[in-house]
């Protein structure tokens, strides 16, 4: 995971996230939907 912060002023910070997963994580099923968990 890579985080690129940008200070916008007026007490705001914009965070740009680049997230990748190179190995399979835990598969979470909810009804018909499937989502991969993000391993830290």
mmJSON file of the N, C-alpha and C atoms, coordinates in Angstrom:
{"data_MODEL":{"atom_site":{
"group_PDB":["ATOM","ATOM","ATOM","ATOM","ATOM","ATOM","ATOM","ATOM","ATOM","ATOM","ATOM","ATOM","ATOM","ATOM","ATOM","ATOM","ATOM","ATOM","ATOM","ATOM","ATOM","ATOM","ATOM","ATOM","ATOM","ATOM","ATOM","ATOM","ATOM","ATOM","ATOM","ATOM","ATOM","ATOM","ATOM","ATOM","ATOM","ATOM","ATOM","ATOM","ATOM","ATOM","ATOM","ATOM","ATOM","ATOM","ATOM","ATOM","ATOM","ATOM","ATOM","ATOM","ATOM","ATOM","ATOM","ATOM","ATOM","ATOM","ATOM","ATOM","ATOM","ATOM","ATOM","ATOM","ATOM","ATOM","ATOM","ATOM","ATOM","ATOM","ATOM","ATOM","ATOM","ATOM","ATOM","ATOM","ATOM","ATOM","ATOM","ATOM","ATOM","ATOM","ATOM","ATOM","ATOM","ATOM","ATOM","ATOM","ATOM","ATOM","ATOM","ATOM","ATOM","ATOM","ATOM","ATOM","ATOM","ATOM","ATOM","ATOM","ATOM","ATOM","ATOM","ATOM","ATOM","ATOM","ATOM","ATOM","ATOM","ATOM","ATOM","ATOM","ATOM","ATOM","ATOM","ATOM","ATOM","ATOM","ATOM","ATOM"],
"id":[1,2,3,4,5,6,7,8,9,10,11,12,13,14,15,16,17,18,19,20,21,22,23,24,25,26,27,28,29,30,31,32,33,34,35,36,37,38,39,40,41,42,43,44,45,46,47,48,49,50,51,52,53,54,55,56,57,58,59,60,61,62,63,64,65,66,67,68,69,70,71,72,73,74,75,76,77,78,79,80,81,82,83,84,85,86,87,88,89,90,91,92,93,94,95,96,97,98,99,100,101,102,103,104,105,106,107,108,109,110,111,112,113,114,115,116,117,118,119,120],
"type_symbol":["N","C","C","N","C","C","N","C","C","N","C","C","N","C","C","N","C","C","N","C","C","N","C","C","N","C","C","N","C","C","N","C","C","N","C","C","N","C","C","N","C","C","N","C","C","N","C","C","N","C","C","N","C","C","N","C","C","N","C","C","N","C","C","N","C","C","N","C","C","N","C","C","N","C","C","N","C","C","N","C","C","N","C","C","N","C","C","N","C","C","N","C","C","N","C","C","N","C","C","N","C","C","N","C","C","N","C","C","N","C","C","N","C","C","N","C","C","N","C","C"],
"label_atom_id":["N","CA","C","N","CA","C","N","CA","C","N","CA","C","N","CA","C","N","CA","C","N","CA","C","N","CA","C","N","CA","C","N","CA","C","N","CA","C","N","CA","C","N","CA","C","N","CA","C","N","CA","C","N","CA","C","N","CA","C","N","CA","C","N","CA","C","N","CA","C","N","CA","C","N","CA","C","N","CA","C","N","CA","C","N","CA","C","N","CA","C","N","CA","C","N","CA","C","N","CA","C","N","CA","C","N","CA","C","N","CA","C","N","CA","C","N","CA","C","N","CA","C","N","CA","C","N","CA","C","N","CA","C","N","CA","C","N","CA","C"],
"label_alt_id":[null,null,null,null,null,null,null,null,null,null,null,null,null,null,null,null,null,null,null,null,null,null,null,null,null,null,null,null,null,null,null,null,null,null,null,null,null,null,null,null,null,null,null,null,null,null,null,null,null,null,null,null,null,null,null,null,null,null,null,null,null,null,null,null,null,null,null,null,null,null,null,null,null,null,null,null,null,null,null,null,null,null,null,null,null,null,null,null,null,null,null,null,null,null,null,null,null,null,null,null,null,null,null,null,null,null,null,null,null,null,null,null,null,null,null,null,null,null,null,null],
"label_comp_id":["UNK","UNK","UNK","UNK","UNK","UNK","UNK","UNK","UNK","UNK","UNK","UNK","UNK","UNK","UNK","UNK","UNK","UNK","UNK","UNK","UNK","UNK","UNK","UNK","UNK","UNK","UNK","UNK","UNK","UNK","UNK","UNK","UNK","UNK","UNK","UNK","UNK","UNK","UNK","UNK","UNK","UNK","UNK","UNK","UNK","UNK","UNK","UNK","UNK","UNK","UNK","UNK","UNK","UNK","UNK","UNK","UNK","UNK","UNK","UNK","UNK","UNK","UNK","UNK","UNK","UNK","UNK","UNK","UNK","UNK","UNK","UNK","UNK","UNK","UNK","UNK","UNK","UNK","UNK","UNK","UNK","UNK","UNK","UNK","UNK","UNK","UNK","UNK","UNK","UNK","UNK","UNK","UNK","UNK","UNK","UNK","UNK","UNK","UNK","UNK","UNK","UNK","UNK","UNK","UNK","UNK","UNK","UNK","UNK","UNK","UNK","UNK","UNK","UNK","UNK","UNK","UNK","UNK","UNK","UNK"],
"label_asym_id":["A","A","A","A","A","A","A","A","A","A","A","A","A","A","A","A","A","A","A","A","A","A","A","A","A","A","A","A","A","A","A","A","A","A","A","A","A","A","A","A","A","A","A","A","A","A","A","A","A","A","A","A","A","A","A","A","A","A","A","A","A","A","A","A","A","A","A","A","A","A","A","A","A","A","A","A","A","A","A","A","A","A","A","A","A","A","A","A","A","A","A","A","A","A","A","A","A","A","A","A","A","A","A","A","A","A","A","A","A","A","A","A","A","A","A","A","A","A","A","A"],
"label_entity_id":["1","1","1","1","1","1","1","1","1","1","1","1","1","1","1","1","1","1","1","1","1","1","1","1","1","1","1","1","1","1","1","1","1","1","1","1","1","1","1","1","1","1","1","1","1","1","1","1","1","1","1","1","1","1","1","1","1","1","1","1","1","1","1","1","1","1","1","1","1","1","1","1","1","1","1","1","1","1","1","1","1","1","1","1","1","1","1","1","1","1","1","1","1","1","1","1","1","1","1","1","1","1","1","1","1","1","1","1","1","1","1","1","1","1","1","1","1","1","1","1"],
"label_seq_id":[1,1,1,2,2,2,3,3,3,4,4,4,5,5,5,6,6,6,7,7,7,8,8,8,9,9,9,10,10,10,11,11,11,12,12,12,13,13,13,14,14,14,15,15,15,16,16,16,17,17,17,18,18,18,19,19,19,20,20,20,21,21,21,22,22,22,23,23,23,24,24,24,25,25,25,26,26,26,27,27,27,28,28,28,29,29,29,30,30,30,31,31,31,32,32,32,33,33,33,34,34,34,35,35,35,36,36,36,37,37,37,38,38,38,39,39,39,40,40,40],
"pdbx_PDB_ins_code":[null,null,null,null,null,null,null,null,null,null,null,null,null,null,null,null,null,null,null,null,null,null,null,null,null,null,null,null,null,null,null,null,null,null,null,null,null,null,null,null,null,null,null,null,null,null,null,null,null,null,null,null,null,null,null,null,null,null,null,null,null,null,null,null,null,null,null,null,null,null,null,null,null,null,null,null,null,null,null,null,null,null,null,null,null,null,null,null,null,null,null,null,null,null,null,null,null,null,null,null,null,null,null,null,null,null,null,null,null,null,null,null,null,null,null,null,null,null,null,null],
"Cartn_x":[0.846,0.0,0.892,0.529,1.272,0.282,0.666,-0.179,0.535,-0.147,0.423,-0.477,-0.022,-0.835,-0.623,-1.691,-1.627,-2.369,-1.681,-2.308,-3.069,-4.383,-5.234,-5.477,-5.19,-5.465,-6.802,-7.107,-8.35,-8.54,-7.437,-7.454,-7.912,-7.691,-8.036,-6.772,-6.787,-5.697,-6.32,-5.826,-6.287,-5.299,-5.788,-4.935,-5.204,-4.165,-4.267,-3.7,-4.506,-4.097,-3.859,-2.756,-2.488,-2.367,-3.361,-3.429,-3.322,-2.452,-2.334,-2.252,-2.669,-2.607,-1.973,-0.783,-0.023,-0.276,-0.905,-1.227,-2.699,-3.335,-4.753,-4.988,-6.038,-6.439,-7.636,-8.312,-9.487,-10.676,-11.417,-12.586,-13.789,-14.466,-15.633,-16.859,-17.832,-19.054,-20.215,-20.983,-22.22,-23.282,-24.131,-25.133,-24.462,-24.715,-24.112,-22.79,-22.434,-21.224,-20.027,-18.852,-17.606,-16.593,-15.868,-14.871,-13.624,-12.455,-11.2,-10.819,-10.417,-9.942,-8.548,-8.203,-6.871,-6.002,-4.936,-3.991,-3.011,-2.737,-1.79,-0.388],
"Cartn_y":[-1.165,0.0,1.228,2.198,3.449,4.594,5.555,6.7,7.982,8.828,10.113,11.22,11.906,12.972,14.302,15.095,16.433,17.375,18.417,19.392,20.402,20.491,21.363,22.711,22.839,24.071,23.966,24.95,24.956,23.658,23.115,21.89,20.654,20.593,19.42,18.78,17.441,16.682,15.655,15.592,14.613,13.455,12.235,11.061,10.25,10.034,9.197,7.833,6.784,5.443,4.576,3.842,2.838,1.513,0.668,-0.604,-1.738,-2.682,-3.859,-5.093,-6.196,-7.454,-8.477,-8.919,-9.826,-11.299,-11.556,-12.933,-12.991,-14.137,-14.242,-14.044,-13.333,-13.147,-14.029,-13.728,-14.483,-13.996,-14.921,-14.592,-14.446,-13.308,-13.037,-13.06,-13.899,-14.006,-13.399,-12.554,-12.001,-12.142,-13.131,-13.382,-13.829,-13.124,-13.456,-12.736,-11.77,-10.967,-11.628,-11.491,-11.987,-10.855,-10.745,-9.7,-10.33,-9.894,-10.338,-9.418,-9.993,-9.208,-8.686,-7.526,-6.944,-7.378,-8.122,-8.556,-7.433,-7.183,-6.129,-6.669],
"Cartn_z":[0.0,0.0,0.0,-0.816,-0.895,-0.659,0.186,0.506,0.115,-0.67,-1.069,-0.513,0.575,1.142,0.412,0.322,-0.246,0.705,1.185,2.075,1.221,1.44,0.644,1.319,2.581,3.315,4.023,4.846,5.626,6.401,6.94,7.748,6.983,5.666,4.862,4.302,4.273,3.679,2.733,1.508,0.521,0.517,0.637,0.635,-0.628,-1.418,-2.609,-2.239,-2.401,-2.004,-3.227,-3.209,-4.231,-3.505,-3.718,-3.002,-4.004,-3.717,-4.566,-3.681,-4.255,-3.527,-4.444,-4.088,-4.933,-4.614,-3.462,-3.092,-2.726,-2.898,-2.562,-1.068,-0.74,0.648,0.95,2.038,2.432,1.604,1.037,0.239,1.161,1.1,1.932,1.036,1.366,0.57,1.346,0.661,1.211,0.14,0.301,-0.726,-2.013,-3.102,-4.39,-4.621,-3.756,-3.945,-3.261,-3.896,-3.314,-3.271,-2.153,-1.972,-1.369,-1.836,-1.226,-0.092,1.027,2.161,1.864,2.406,2.233,3.406,3.111,4.141,4.424,5.692,6.051,6.046],
"occupancy":[1.0,1.0,1.0,1.0,1.0,1.0,1.0,1.0,1.0,1.0,1.0,1.0,1.0,1.0,1.0,1.0,1.0,1.0,1.0,1.0,1.0,1.0,1.0,1.0,1.0,1.0,1.0,1.0,1.0,1.0,1.0,1.0,1.0,1.0,1.0,1.0,1.0,1.0,1.0,1.0,1.0,1.0,1.0,1.0,1.0,1.0,1.0,1.0,1.0,1.0,1.0,1.0,1.0,1.0,1.0,1.0,1.0,1.0,1.0,1.0,1.0,1.0,1.0,1.0,1.0,1.0,1.0,1.0,1.0,1.0,1.0,1.0,1.0,1.0,1.0,1.0,1.0,1.0,1.0,1.0,1.0,1.0,1.0,1.0,1.0,1.0,1.0,1.0,1.0,1.0,1.0,1.0,1.0,1.0,1.0,1.0,1.0,1.0,1.0,1.0,1.0,1.0,1.0,1.0,1.0,1.0,1.0,1.0,1.0,1.0,1.0,1.0,1.0,1.0,1.0,1.0,1.0,1.0,1.0,1.0],
"B_iso_or_equiv":[0.0,0.0,0.0,0.0,0.0,0.0,0.0,0.0,0.0,0.0,0.0,0.0,0.0,0.0,0.0,0.0,0.0,0.0,0.0,0.0,0.0,0.0,0.0,0.0,0.0,0.0,0.0,0.0,0.0,0.0,0.0,0.0,0.0,0.0,0.0,0.0,0.0,0.0,0.0,0.0,0.0,0.0,0.0,0.0,0.0,0.0,0.0,0.0,0.0,0.0,0.0,0.0,0.0,0.0,0.0,0.0,0.0,0.0,0.0,0.0,0.0,0.0,0.0,0.0,0.0,0.0,0.0,0.0,0.0,0.0,0.0,0.0,0.0,0.0,0.0,0.0,0.0,0.0,0.0,0.0,0.0,0.0,0.0,0.0,0.0,0.0,0.0,0.0,0.0,0.0,0.0,0.0,0.0,0.0,0.0,0.0,0.0,0.0,0.0,0.0,0.0,0.0,0.0,0.0,0.0,0.0,0.0,0.0,0.0,0.0,0.0,0.0,0.0,0.0,0.0,0.0,0.0,0.0,0.0,0.0],
"pdbx_formal_charge":[null,null,null,null,null,null,null,null,null,null,null,null,null,null,null,null,null,null,null,null,null,null,null,null,null,null,null,null,null,null,null,null,null,null,null,null,null,null,null,null,null,null,null,null,null,null,null,null,null,null,null,null,null,null,null,null,null,null,null,null,null,null,null,null,null,null,null,null,null,null,null,null,null,null,null,null,null,null,null,null,null,null,null,null,null,null,null,null,null,null,null,null,null,null,null,null,null,null,null,null,null,null,null,null,null,null,null,null,null,null,null,null,null,null,null,null,null,null,null,null],
"auth_seq_id":[1,1,1,2,2,2,3,3,3,4,4,4,5,5,5,6,6,6,7,7,7,8,8,8,9,9,9,10,10,10,11,11,11,12,12,12,13,13,13,14,14,14,15,15,15,16,16,16,17,17,17,18,18,18,19,19,19,20,20,20,21,21,21,22,22,22,23,23,23,24,24,24,25,25,25,26,26,26,27,27,27,28,28,28,29,29,29,30,30,30,31,31,31,32,32,32,33,33,33,34,34,34,35,35,35,36,36,36,37,37,37,38,38,38,39,39,39,40,40,40],
"auth_comp_id":["UNK","UNK","UNK","UNK","UNK","UNK","UNK","UNK","UNK","UNK","UNK","UNK","UNK","UNK","UNK","UNK","UNK","UNK","UNK","UNK","UNK","UNK","UNK","UNK","UNK","UNK","UNK","UNK","UNK","UNK","UNK","UNK","UNK","UNK","UNK","UNK","UNK","UNK","UNK","UNK","UNK","UNK","UNK","UNK","UNK","UNK","UNK","UNK","UNK","UNK","UNK","UNK","UNK","UNK","UNK","UNK","UNK","UNK","UNK","UNK","UNK","UNK","UNK","UNK","UNK","UNK","UNK","UNK","UNK","UNK","UNK","UNK","UNK","UNK","UNK","UNK","UNK","UNK","UNK","UNK","UNK","UNK","UNK","UNK","UNK","UNK","UNK","UNK","UNK","UNK","UNK","UNK","UNK","UNK","UNK","UNK","UNK","UNK","UNK","UNK","UNK","UNK","UNK","UNK","UNK","UNK","UNK","UNK","UNK","UNK","UNK","UNK","UNK","UNK","UNK","UNK","UNK","UNK","UNK","UNK"],
"auth_asym_id":["A","A","A","A","A","A","A","A","A","A","A","A","A","A","A","A","A","A","A","A","A","A","A","A","A","A","A","A","A","A","A","A","A","A","A","A","A","A","A","A","A","A","A","A","A","A","A","A","A","A","A","A","A","A","A","A","A","A","A","A","A","A","A","A","A","A","A","A","A","A","A","A","A","A","A","A","A","A","A","A","A","A","A","A","A","A","A","A","A","A","A","A","A","A","A","A","A","A","A","A","A","A","A","A","A","A","A","A","A","A","A","A","A","A","A","A","A","A","A","A"],
"auth_atom_id":["N","CA","C","N","CA","C","N","CA","C","N","CA","C","N","CA","C","N","CA","C","N","CA","C","N","CA","C","N","CA","C","N","CA","C","N","CA","C","N","CA","C","N","CA","C","N","CA","C","N","CA","C","N","CA","C","N","CA","C","N","CA","C","N","CA","C","N","CA","C","N","CA","C","N","CA","C","N","CA","C","N","CA","C","N","CA","C","N","CA","C","N","CA","C","N","CA","C","N","CA","C","N","CA","C","N","CA","C","N","CA","C","N","CA","C","N","CA","C","N","CA","C","N","CA","C","N","CA","C","N","CA","C","N","CA","C","N","CA","C"],
"pdbx_PDB_model_num":[1,1,1,1,1,1,1,1,1,1,1,1,1,1,1,1,1,1,1,1,1,1,1,1,1,1,1,1,1,1,1,1,1,1,1,1,1,1,1,1,1,1,1,1,1,1,1,1,1,1,1,1,1,1,1,1,1,1,1,1,1,1,1,1,1,1,1,1,1,1,1,1,1,1,1,1,1,1,1,1,1,1,1,1,1,1,1,1,1,1,1,1,1,1,1,1,1,1,1,1,1,1,1,1,1,1,1,1,1,1,1,1,1,1,1,1,1,1,1,1]
}}}
